[in-house]
Amino acid sequence: MRPSPCSVSAHGWRVTRRLVALAILLINFTIILHAQEPQQASQLSFANSGSAAAQKPFLHGLAQLHNFEYETAADDFRQAQTIDLNFCMAYWGEAMTYNHPIWYQQNRRAAQAILDKLGSTEDARLAKCGTERERDYMRAVDILYFGRWREPR
């Protein structure tokens, strides 16, 4: 009598289980190796008035902010601030790392402290922004963290 095509001998099951286990190990090994590779931020362009030297950490921070890597982003934005003390978008970026809308989390006080480093009032912060676009971003973050609604101009 011929064995059914669906029946597998005990030896066949051992071989199949070993192959499946080997495949799982290889997949896990590949995932582990990939996770250890340095993550490259996508090429990003964001017009701003910051110094040329501050662009690399700022843009990397911006990419990390959008990848929900808040601590790394904050470090990058602080590095950009160190390079260019009046780079308002670097302060904006660091303040934004304290807003986690997906998880309904926000640390207003920490964000306010960051913005206060740039200037103690909204007008002082706006004065350090080099373009109208940057002033718009700063106004938006002021509303987010200080709750100041203004009439449209």
VMD Tcl script that draws the C-alpha trace (Angstrom):
set ca {
  {0.00 0.00 0.00}
  {1.32 3.46 -0.96}
  {1.44 6.16 1.70}
  {-0.99 8.99 1.28}
  {0.56 12.20 -0.15}
  {-0.61 13.94 3.03}
  {1.10 11.54 5.38}
  {4.62 12.29 6.54}
  {6.91 9.87 8.30}
  {8.42 10.62 11.71}
  {11.72 11.30 9.94}
  {9.98 13.73 7.59}
  {8.45 15.66 10.51}
  {11.86 15.97 12.18}
  {13.38 17.33 8.98}
  {10.46 19.72 8.44}
  {10.65 20.99 12.03}
  {14.39 21.53 11.70}
  {13.97 23.44 8.45}
  {11.25 25.63 9.95}
  {13.40 26.28 13.03}
  {16.37 27.14 10.80}
  {14.22 29.52 8.74}
  {12.97 31.25 11.89}
  {16.55 31.61 13.18}
  {17.70 33.08 9.87}
  {14.83 35.56 9.81}
  {15.53 36.61 13.41}
  {19.24 36.92 12.68}
  {18.49 39.14 9.66}
  {16.17 41.33 11.74}
  {18.81 41.67 14.47}
  {21.51 42.59 11.95}
  {19.24 45.16 10.31}
  {18.36 46.69 13.69}
  {22.07 47.16 14.44}
  {22.75 49.07 11.23}
  {22.91 52.83 11.73}
  {19.59 54.32 10.72}
  {19.90 56.90 7.98}
  {17.54 59.82 7.97}
  {15.94 60.50 4.63}
  {17.15 63.45 2.65}
  {15.21 66.36 3.98}
  {14.87 69.94 2.86}
  {13.43 72.65 5.10}
  {14.14 76.28 4.25}
  {15.20 78.25 7.30}
  {17.45 81.12 8.37}
  {19.76 79.09 10.61}
  {23.50 79.07 10.00}
  {24.94 76.59 7.53}
  {26.80 74.82 10.33}
  {23.56 74.20 12.26}
  {21.70 72.64 9.31}
  {22.90 69.05 9.67}
  {21.83 68.56 13.30}
  {18.64 70.56 12.73}
  {17.55 68.52 9.71}
  {18.46 65.25 11.42}
  {16.45 66.37 14.45}
  {13.50 67.22 12.23}
  {13.60 63.75 10.66}
  {13.83 62.14 14.09}
  {10.93 64.24 15.36}
  {8.78 62.86 12.52}
  {9.98 59.34 13.36}
  {8.79 59.78 16.97}
  {12.41 59.59 18.19}
  {11.85 62.47 20.58}
  {15.00 62.15 22.72}
  {17.31 61.90 19.71}
  {15.52 64.80 18.05}
  {15.86 66.94 21.18}
  {19.61 66.20 21.31}
  {19.96 67.21 17.65}
  {17.99 70.43 18.13}
  {20.10 71.33 21.19}
  {23.24 70.75 19.12}
  {21.89 73.13 16.46}
  {21.15 75.71 19.19}
  {24.71 75.42 20.46}
  {26.02 76.12 16.97}
  {23.59 79.00 16.29}
  {22.30 80.57 19.51}
  {19.51 82.52 17.78}
  {18.31 79.74 15.46}
  {14.62 80.00 16.38}
  {13.62 76.84 14.52}
  {16.03 74.76 16.63}
  {14.17 75.94 19.74}
  {10.85 75.34 18.00}
  {11.98 71.79 17.18}
  {13.12 71.01 20.70}
  {9.84 72.37 22.08}
  {7.93 70.13 19.67}
  {9.66 67.06 21.12}
  {7.50 67.58 24.22}
  {4.26 67.15 22.26}
  {3.20 63.53 21.69}
  {-0.34 63.78 20.30}
  {-0.64 60.09 19.39}
  {-0.26 59.18 23.07}
  {-2.14 62.26 24.34}
  {0.99 63.43 26.14}
  {2.40 66.91 26.39}
  {4.92 68.44 28.77}
  {3.97 72.10 28.50}
  {6.31 73.31 31.23}
  {9.36 71.67 29.67}
  {8.46 73.10 26.26}
  {7.84 76.55 27.73}
  {11.28 76.44 29.40}
  {12.88 75.69 26.00}
  {11.05 78.57 24.33}
  {11.94 80.90 27.20}
  {15.63 80.20 26.48}
  {15.10 81.82 23.08}
  {13.14 84.75 24.50}
  {11.03 85.48 27.55}
  {8.09 86.81 25.54}
  {6.43 85.92 22.27}
  {7.65 89.18 20.73}
  {11.24 88.46 21.84}
  {11.07 85.00 20.25}
  {9.51 86.34 17.05}
  {12.26 88.96 16.75}
  {14.82 86.16 16.46}
  {13.03 84.46 13.58}
  {14.57 85.35 10.25}
  {11.56 84.85 7.99}
  {7.79 85.25 8.11}
  {7.44 81.48 7.73}
  {9.55 80.96 10.85}
  {7.49 83.55 12.72}
  {4.36 81.58 11.73}
  {5.87 78.37 13.14}
  {6.82 80.23 16.32}
  {3.33 81.73 16.67}
  {1.84 78.24 16.29}
  {4.11 76.74 18.96}
  {3.30 79.68 21.25}
  {-0.40 78.89 20.87}
  {0.28 75.20 21.50}
  {2.24 75.71 24.71}
  {1.15 79.09 26.04}
  {-2.44 79.00 24.80}
  {-2.41 82.53 23.43}
  {-4.99 82.94 20.69}
  {-4.65 86.08 18.64}
  {-6.95 87.69 16.15}
  {-5.85 87.16 12.53}
  {-4.02 90.09 10.98}
}
mol new
graphics top color blue
foreach p $ca { graphics top sphere $p radius 0.5 }
foreach p [lrange $ca 0 end-1] q [lrange $ca 1 end] { graphics top cylinder $p $q radius 0.2 }
display resetview
